[in-house]
């Protein structure tokens, strides 16, 4: 079983205490994001968990718990999103220098094989142009390439609710472009990013992309990558496509333990936090001692272990 922690929220940044409490208890209760009445208990016994995949913009709060995870014989890896957008787009992330320092701290604890750098999502606007991304990518690449082997890129998907949030930012002088409508710009930038990555000895992959960038040296990748995980674990993890993800997503099946509208970074492009007010209300309901991420649950309501996906 692969635990995804999490596409829906930043557990290392905001819920690391809760996660470690669940590790010590040996289970958590997962709430179906489409039906809050549907709950399942998920084992966190190391013998049941092949690997934990952490997704985060700031793993600093969980770094101190890494020795305990290792002592408990858990395998884990990090998808570390690191870009440098204006505060209008990413209002609450730590400074770039802090995050680069954290990247290095994480590397010093777990090495480079278990950290994937994500430059994601790539947003085109009058304030984040092609040249903007080349400059930022070059700067970050030079800083973190000694600490990882792989970078993953993706272009923003203009979902309806994301587009609505972007329209709100037009009042701040932003003019956004849909990457799907400017394929030549996408290809030109991708070629530049591929060249920069390879000059820094990094493999570069795309994530859930409609664009075919193979000719530019950017293969279609997957974040929960069965081949990479197999290499980390030194055993074969069979690939089984995650049916709960987009058609273009090549991730193997996992159990995601997060909840929507719970991340406090409130990035304007995020599909998982669509209402800042609800996100704040949910965070105030968080109890680090509860089996569920948000709210509480009576012991009589805790289901027996079920390791299947929804």
N, C-alpha and C positions, 0 to 999 in steps of 0.2 A: 504494500500500500504506500502511495506517495501522498504526503500531506502538503497542500499548497497554502502558504500563510503570508499573504493572501492577495489574490487579484482584486479583492473588493475593499480592502482597507490596508493601512500600514500597521501591521501587528508589531514588528520590532520597534517602531518609533513611539507608538502610543499604548500598546497593550502587552508589553513584554512581561510585566509582573503577572498579569492574568495568565499568559501563556505558560510561564514557568510554574505557576501554581497548578495548572492543568497537567503539566508534565509530572509533577510530584504526586498528583492524585491518580494519574494513569489513564485519564479519559477526559473528554469534553463532550458537551452536547451541542450539536450542530442544528441550526434552525434553517429550514428551507426558505430561501429568499423570496420564493413565490407564494409561500403559504406558511405563515408564522406559526400555525397550529401544528405543523408537521415537524417533528423533532427526531433526531437520531443520536445515539451515543456512539462516539468514535473512540476507539482505543488509542491511547498514546503509550502503550507498552512498546519498548524498543524492539521486541521480537515481532511486532505487528507492523512496524513502520520501516519501510526500506530507506526513505530519505524524507527530510523536511526541506521544502523549497521556500525560502523567505523572500518576499518581494518588499522592497523598501527604498525610501529616499533618505532615510537616516537610521542606520542600524546601531548607532552609538548606545542607546539604552539597553540593548540586549547583549552587547559585547562582553560585559562582565559575567554573563551567565554561560558563556561558551564553555568554560572548563566543566561546569556541571553537566551540560549536555553531553560533552565528551566522556565524562565519568560514567554517565548513564548509557553510554555506547550508542548514542544517536548519531546517524549520519545526516548531514545537512549541507546546504549550499545557499548562496545569496544571489538574487537578481537585484543589483544595486543601480537604481535610476539616478543618473547624474548628468544634468544639463545646467544651463545658466540663463534662465529667462528673467525678464523684468518682473518686479514685484506685482505688477498688475496681473500677471499670469500665474505666478507662484508666490502668494502673499506670505506664506508662513514657513517656508523651508529655511534651514540654517544657511549661512553664507557659503559661497562656493569654497572658500579656503577651509572652512570648518569641515565641509563634506569631503573634500579631498584628504584632509587629515584623518577623518574617520575611515576613509577607504584604505589608507595605509595602515591604520590601527587594526582593521579587520584582517588585512593581508598578514600582518605580523602574528595574528592568532591562528589563522587557518590556512595560509598559503594562497597561491594564485589560482590553483585548479578549481577551487570552489566558489570563485567570485566571477560573475558575469557583469560587465558594465553595460547598462542600457542608456543609449542616447535616444530618448523616446518621451513623448511624440515629437516629431519634427513639424513645426507650425510655420506656415508662410504668412507673413503680414508685412505691412509697410515698416514695422519696427523689428521684425525678425526675418530679414531677407536671406537670400542664398549666401551672400557674403558674410552676414551675421553668423550663420551656422558654420561656415567654413572656419571663421575665426574662433568661435567658441569650441568647436569640435577639436581643432588643432591644439588649443590651450589645454583642454581637459585630457586629451589623448596623451600629450607629452607628460602630464602629471601622473596619470594612473597606469600607463602602459607597463611600467615595471611590476605592477601588482596584479595583473590579470592577463589572460591569453585571448579573450574574446570580447567583442563589442556587438551589440544588437541594436539595429535602428528600425524605426517604423515611422510612418507619416500619419498625421492626425486623421482620424475618421470623423467626418462632419455629420455625426448623428444629429437627429433633430434637436435634442435637448442641449447638446454641445453647441450647435449653431446658435441656439437661443441665447446661451451664455455669452457667446462671442458677440452677438448683436448688442448686448448690453455694454460691452467694452468699446463699441464704436463711439459711445459718448466720451470716451477717454482718448479718442483720436486714432483708434486702431482700424485698419482695413485688412480683413482676412481673405485669403485665397484658398479654395478647395484644391488640395494636391491632385485630385482626379481630373481637374480641369486644366492643369498646367504640366502635362507629362514630360515635356521637354526640359522644364526647370527641375523636375524631380530627377530625371536621368542625369542632367548635368551636375547637380549637387551630389547625387549618389556616386558618380564617378570620382568626384573630388574627395568625398569621405572615404571611399575605398582606397584611394591612393594614400591618403594620410594614415589610415589604419595600418596598411601594409608597410609603410615606411617606419612605423612604430612596432612592427612585428606582432600585430594583432589580427586574428581571424575576424572577419566581419560578416554578419548575417542579417537578413531582414526578418521581421516578425509580422505574421498575419497580413502580408502585403498582396494586393491585387497586381502590383507592378512586378514584372519579371526583370530582375536585375542581374541575372546570371552572367550575361556578357560583360558586366562591369566588375565581376569578381565578388559579387554579393549573392550568396546562395539563400534560398528560402530556408529559414531556420525555425527552431521551436524553443520556447523558453523552458518548458518542462520536457527536456530532450532525453529520450530513452537512451540514445547512444552515449551522450555525455555522462548521464547518470551511471550507466553501465561501466564506463571508464573510471568514474570516481569510486564506485563500489567494488570494482574488480569482479563483477559478476553480471550476467546477462539479464537486462530488464526488457521484457518483450514490449514492443510498441503496440498500443491499442489507442486509436484516435479518440480524443476527448470529444464526445458528441455534444457536450454542453457549450462548446466554443464556436466561434465563427467558422464559416466554411474554409477560409484561407488558413486558419490556425492549424499547425501541425503538432501541437502539444500532445503528449501521451496522457492517458487518463490519470486523474488525481482527485483527491477530496479537498475542496476548498473550505476552509474553516472560518472565513471572514463574513462580514455583513456589509451591505450597502449603506451609504449615508452614515458612516462612522469615522471617516478619516478627518483629522483636524487640519491637514495641510490646505484643504479647500482650493486646490489648483483649478483654474477656470476651465481647463480642457478635460477635466476628469469625467468619465462616464459613470464612475461608481459613487460619486458624491454630487448629487444634482440639487440638493437643498441644504444650504449652510445652516439654516435654522434647525432643521430636523437633525442634522449631524451634531450640532451642539447639544440639543436635547438628548440625543442618544448617548453622547459621551457622559453627560451628567447622570445618566441611569446606569452607567457601567460600574460593576462591582468586581474588583479583581479576584474575589473569593468565590464568585458564582461559576457554576459549570458552563453557563452560556455567556457569550461575549457582552450582550447588552441585556440588562435587567437581571431578575432572579428567577429561580425555579425551585419549586418544592421537591424535596427528595422523592416523594411519591410519583412525581411526574417524569423522573429520569428514566428513559427507555433502557432496555438491556442493550448490550453491544450489538451493532449491526455495521458491518464493514462495507456494505454496498453503497454505491452512489445513489443520489436521488434519481 
